[in-house]
Amino acid sequence: MRRLATVLACVLSLPALAFAQTQAPATPAKYVRPVKGTATIDLVQVSSKRVGGDLVTVIKVKNTSNGAINLLKIDEYWYDSKGQIATAGQYAHRKAPILPGEITEITVRSPYKPGASRNQMLFRHANGEVKPTKVKSLK
């Protein structure tokens, strides 16, 4: 008798569970075609600092291209007073693609070497080159 009551309670509660879990359909994500060839970005560079044993450069990047930028890569080279490469660092944006108009903060770390005085950054992405434009602020 106890089993019959348990089974009956389960059967009667199923329709209530079915109605309670009904949700509105999720809106599908919008696909943005990736940039093929040269992508354009606006760039705001904050001054580099020495943190522990690293030279840390923080930049803000805004995608000004018509498509998404996949796998943004940045190579930073530090030069000494003679023009020789003193040290270098690399960054790869492996998160979601940077969508058109999106602003992303990027941190590039390079090992500290005495005499490293000036830097140069080279940008590229999965499907080609990146043309950076330095600006004072991003809107």
Phi and psi restraints in degrees (value plus and minus 20) as a CYANA .aco file:
   2 ARG   PHI     -85.3   -45.3
   2 ARG   PSI     -59.8   -19.8
   3 ARG   PHI     -84.3   -44.3
   3 ARG   PSI     -61.2   -21.2
   4 LEU   PHI     -81.3   -41.3
   4 LEU   PSI     -60.8   -20.8
   5 ALA   PHI     -86.8   -46.8
   5 ALA   PSI     -58.9   -18.9
   6 THR   PHI     -86.5   -46.5
   6 THR   PSI     -66.0   -26.0
   7 VAL   PHI     -83.1   -43.1
   7 VAL   PSI     -63.0   -23.0
   8 LEU   PHI     -82.9   -42.9
   8 LEU   PSI     -59.4   -19.4
   9 ALA   PHI     -86.0   -46.0
   9 ALA   PSI     -59.5   -19.5
  10 CYS   PHI     -85.6   -45.6
  10 CYS   PSI     -64.6   -24.6
  11 VAL   PHI     -84.7   -44.7
  11 VAL   PSI     -60.1   -20.1
  12 LEU   PHI     -92.5   -52.5
  12 LEU   PSI     -44.2    -4.2
  13 SER   PHI    -105.7   -65.7
  13 SER   PSI     -34.7     5.3
  14 LEU   PHI     -80.2   -40.2
  14 LEU   PSI     -66.8   -26.8
  15 PRO   PHI     -81.5   -41.5
  15 PRO   PSI     -54.5   -14.5
  16 ALA   PHI     -87.0   -47.0
  16 ALA   PSI     -58.7   -18.7
  17 LEU   PHI     -86.9   -46.9
  17 LEU   PSI     -58.5   -18.5
  18 ALA   PHI     -83.2   -43.2
  18 ALA   PSI     -61.0   -21.0
  19 PHE   PHI     -93.7   -53.7
  19 PHE   PSI     -52.7   -12.7
  20 ALA   PHI     -91.9   -51.9
  20 ALA   PSI     -47.2    -7.2
  21 GLN   PHI    -115.4   -75.4
  21 GLN   PSI     -14.6    25.4
  22 THR   PHI     -91.7   -51.7
  22 THR   PSI     105.7   145.7
  23 GLN   PHI    -145.0  -105.0
  23 GLN   PSI     138.4   178.4
  24 ALA   PHI     -89.8   -49.8
  24 ALA   PSI     124.9   164.9
  25 PRO   PHI     -85.0   -45.0
  25 PRO   PSI     121.6   161.6
  26 ALA   PHI     -92.6   -52.6
  26 ALA   PSI     125.5   165.5
  27 THR   PHI     -95.9   -55.9
  27 THR   PSI     115.7   155.7
  28 PRO   PHI     -89.1   -49.1
  28 PRO   PSI     127.6   167.6
  29 ALA   PHI     -89.4   -49.4
  29 ALA   PSI     122.4   162.4
  30 LYS   PHI    -104.2   -64.2
  30 LYS   PSI     108.8   148.8
  31 TYR   PHI    -105.9   -65.9
  31 TYR   PSI     111.6   151.6
  32 VAL   PHI    -137.1   -97.1
  32 VAL   PSI     103.4   143.4
  33 ARG   PHI     -82.6   -42.6
  33 ARG   PSI     119.0   159.0
  34 PRO   PHI     -94.5   -54.5
  34 PRO   PSI     135.7   175.7
  35 VAL   PHI     -93.3   -53.3
  35 VAL   PSI     112.3   152.3
  36 LYS   PHI    -130.7   -90.7
  36 LYS   PSI     105.8   145.8
  37 GLY   PHI      75.1   115.1
  37 GLY   PSI    -159.2  -119.2
  38 THR   PHI    -104.5   -64.5
  38 THR   PSI     105.4   145.4
  39 ALA   PHI    -121.4   -81.4
  39 ALA   PSI     135.3   175.3
  40 THR   PHI    -139.9   -99.9
  40 THR   PSI     121.2   161.2
  41 ILE   PHI    -157.9  -117.9
  41 ILE   PSI     132.5   172.5
  42 ASP   PHI    -118.3   -78.3
  42 ASP   PSI     124.7   164.7
  43 LEU   PHI    -155.4  -115.4
  43 LEU   PSI     109.3   149.3
  44 VAL   PHI    -137.3   -97.3
  44 VAL   PSI      99.4   139.4
  45 GLN   PHI    -127.3   -87.3
  45 GLN   PSI     106.6   146.6
  46 VAL   PHI    -108.4   -68.4
  46 VAL   PSI     131.4   171.4
  47 SER   PHI     -80.2   -40.2
  47 SER   PSI     127.5   167.5
  48 SER   PHI     -98.2   -58.2
  48 SER   PSI     128.7   168.7
  49 LYS   PHI    -152.2  -112.2
  49 LYS   PSI     133.8   173.8
  50 ARG   PHI    -111.0   -71.0
  50 ARG   PSI     102.5   142.5
  51 VAL   PHI    -145.6  -105.6
  51 VAL   PSI      86.8   126.8
  52 GLY   PHI      44.4    84.4
  52 GLY   PSI    -143.6  -103.6
  53 GLY   PHI    -118.6   -78.6
  53 GLY   PSI      -2.1    37.9
  54 ASP   PHI    -145.1  -105.1
  54 ASP   PSI     132.9   172.9
  55 LEU   PHI    -117.8   -77.8
  55 LEU   PSI      99.3   139.3
  56 VAL   PHI    -130.4   -90.4
  56 VAL   PSI     103.7   143.7
  57 THR   PHI    -136.9   -96.9
  57 THR   PSI     103.4   143.4
  58 VAL   PHI    -128.8   -88.8
  58 VAL   PSI     108.4   148.4
  59 ILE   PHI    -150.7  -110.7
  59 ILE   PSI     134.9   174.9
  60 LYS   PHI    -134.2   -94.2
  60 LYS   PSI     113.3   153.3
  61 VAL   PHI    -142.9  -102.9
  61 VAL   PSI     114.7   154.7
  62 LYS   PHI    -140.5  -100.5
  62 LYS   PSI     107.2   147.2
  63 ASN   PHI     -95.3   -55.3
  63 ASN   PSI      95.2   135.2
  64 THR   PHI    -125.8   -85.8
  64 THR   PSI     -10.8    29.2
  65 SER   PHI    -100.7   -60.7
  65 SER   PSI     149.5   189.5
  66 ASN   PHI    -102.1   -62.1
  66 ASN   PSI     -35.0     5.0
  67 GLY   PHI    -144.3  -104.3
  67 GLY   PSI     156.8   196.8
  68 ALA   PHI     -97.3   -57.3
  68 ALA   PSI     126.4   166.4
  69 ILE   PHI    -121.5   -81.5
  69 ILE   PSI      96.1   136.1
  70 ASN   PHI    -116.6   -76.6
  70 ASN   PSI     117.7   157.7
  71 LEU   PHI      31.2    71.2
  71 LEU   PSI      37.9    77.9
  72 LEU   PHI     -83.4   -43.4
  72 LEU   PSI     110.0   150.0
  73 LYS   PHI    -144.5  -104.5
  73 LYS   PSI     119.0   159.0
  74 ILE   PHI    -148.6  -108.6
  74 ILE   PSI     108.5   148.5
  75 ASP   PHI    -130.1   -90.1
  75 ASP   PSI     104.5   144.5
  76 GLU   PHI    -133.3   -93.3
  76 GLU   PSI     105.4   145.4
  77 TYR   PHI    -133.8   -93.8
  77 TYR   PSI     112.7   152.7
  78 TRP   PHI    -127.9   -87.9
  78 TRP   PSI     113.4   153.4
  79 TYR   PHI    -133.9   -93.9
  79 TYR   PSI     130.4   170.4
  80 ASP   PHI    -111.0   -71.0
  80 ASP   PSI    -195.0  -155.0
  81 SER   PHI     -87.3   -47.3
  81 SER   PSI     -40.5    -0.5
  82 LYS   PHI    -107.2   -67.2
  82 LYS   PSI     -25.5    14.5
  83 GLY   PHI      69.4   109.4
  83 GLY   PSI     -11.2    28.8
  84 GLN   PHI    -110.0   -70.0
  84 GLN   PSI     129.6   169.6
  85 ILE   PHI     -89.5   -49.5
  85 ILE   PSI     101.9   141.9
  86 ALA   PHI    -111.8   -71.8
  86 ALA   PSI     -62.6   -22.6
  87 THR   PHI    -179.7  -139.7
  87 THR   PSI     148.8   188.8
  88 ALA   PHI    -170.6  -130.6
  88 ALA   PSI     135.2   175.2
  89 GLY   PHI    -159.3  -119.3
  89 GLY   PSI     143.0   183.0
  90 GLN   PHI    -160.1  -120.1
  90 GLN   PSI     126.5   166.5
  91 TYR   PHI    -154.4  -114.4
  91 TYR   PSI     119.3   159.3
  92 ALA   PHI    -151.2  -111.2
  92 ALA   PSI     102.2   142.2
  93 HIS   PHI    -103.7   -63.7
  93 HIS   PSI      77.0   117.0
  94 ARG   PHI    -118.5   -78.5
  94 ARG   PSI     -15.5    24.5
  95 LYS   PHI     -97.7   -57.7
  95 LYS   PSI    -181.6  -141.6
  96 ALA   PHI     -81.0   -41.0
  96 ALA   PSI     134.9   174.9
  97 PRO   PHI     -77.1   -37.1
  97 PRO   PSI     131.7   171.7
  98 ILE   PHI    -105.0   -65.0
  98 ILE   PSI      93.5   133.5
  99 LEU   PHI     -98.1   -58.1
  99 LEU   PSI     140.7   180.7
 100 PRO   PHI     -78.1   -38.1
 100 PRO   PSI     110.1   150.1
 101 GLY   PHI      64.4   104.4
 101 GLY   PSI     -27.9    12.1
 102 GLU   PHI     -98.2   -58.2
 102 GLU   PSI     120.9   160.9
 103 ILE   PHI    -128.2   -88.2
 103 ILE   PSI     110.9   150.9
 104 THR   PHI    -149.6  -109.6
 104 THR   PSI     118.7   158.7
 105 GLU   PHI    -117.6   -77.6
 105 GLU   PSI     111.0   151.0
 106 ILE   PHI    -145.2  -105.2
 106 ILE   PSI     118.4   158.4
 107 THR   PHI    -137.9   -97.9
 107 THR   PSI     102.1   142.1
 108 VAL   PHI    -128.8   -88.8
 108 VAL   PSI     108.0   148.0
 109 ARG   PHI    -134.0   -94.0
 109 ARG   PSI     112.4   152.4
 110 SER   PHI    -147.7  -107.7
 110 SER   PSI     122.9   162.9
 111 PRO   PHI     -82.0   -42.0
 111 PRO   PSI     119.7   159.7
 112 TYR   PHI     -96.4   -56.4
 112 TYR   PSI     113.7   153.7
 113 LYS   PHI    -151.6  -111.6
 113 LYS   PSI     113.2   153.2
 114 PRO   PHI     -78.8   -38.8
 114 PRO   PSI     118.3   158.3
 115 GLY   PHI      75.2   115.2
 115 GLY   PSI     -30.4     9.6
 116 ALA   PHI     -90.8   -50.8
 116 ALA   PSI      95.3   135.3
 117 SER   PHI    -139.4   -99.4
 117 SER   PSI     -48.3    -8.3
 118 ARG   PHI    -159.5  -119.5
 118 ARG   PSI     134.5   174.5
 119 ASN   PHI    -147.1  -107.1
 119 ASN   PSI     144.0   184.0
 120 GLN   PHI    -161.8  -121.8
 120 GLN   PSI     119.1   159.1
 121 MET   PHI    -137.1   -97.1
 121 MET   PSI     117.5   157.5
 122 LEU   PHI    -137.8   -97.8
 122 LEU   PSI     112.0   152.0
 123 PHE   PHI    -134.2   -94.2
 123 PHE   PSI     124.5   164.5
 124 ARG   PHI    -176.2  -136.2
 124 ARG   PSI     148.1   188.1
 125 HIS   PHI    -159.8  -119.8
 125 HIS   PSI    -199.9  -159.9
 126 ALA   PHI     -80.0   -40.0
 126 ALA   PSI     -48.3    -8.3
 127 ASN   PHI    -136.0   -96.0
 127 ASN   PSI      -2.0    38.0
 128 GLY   PHI     131.6   171.6
 128 GLY   PSI    -174.2  -134.2
 129 GLU   PHI    -108.9   -68.9
 129 GLU   PSI     146.0   186.0
 130 VAL   PHI    -148.5  -108.5
 130 VAL   PSI     109.5   149.5
 131 LYS   PHI    -123.2   -83.2
 131 LYS   PSI      85.9   125.9
 132 PRO   PHI    -106.1   -66.1
 132 PRO   PSI     127.3   167.3
 133 THR   PHI    -145.9  -105.9
 133 THR   PSI      99.9   139.9
 134 LYS   PHI     -96.4   -56.4
 134 LYS   PSI     111.8   151.8
 135 VAL   PHI    -150.7  -110.7
 135 VAL   PSI     144.2   184.2
 136 LYS   PHI    -101.4   -61.4
 136 LYS   PSI     -53.9   -13.9
 137 SER   PHI    -171.3  -131.3
 137 SER   PSI     138.2   178.2
 138 LEU   PHI    -124.0   -84.0
 138 LEU   PSI     117.5   157.5
